[in-house]
Amino acid sequence: MASVLKKINHNAVLVEDNGVEKIAIGKGIGFRAVPHRRFDMECAEKIFVRDVEEESNRFTRIQGNNSHVLKQFI
């Protein structure tokens, strides 16, 4: 189970899942998100994970069939 690191807005949350930072995006998922509380990843419509190979400020979508890149905005 993941835990909330930071609420970005009502539709995006920064979470830690097994030591890996991820950005979860979905309608209203950040509304009740509180730092250091558990977060259910099944609620997210899209999940982005940081590109470890490049050590950059880019997040890559790991869920779904299309590969999208999200620039870090936190």
Buried (B, 14 or more C-beta within 10 A) or exposed (E): EBEBBBBBEBBBBBBBBEEEBBBBBBEEBBEEBEEEEEBEBEEBEBBBBBEEEEEEEEBBBEBEEEEEEBEEEE
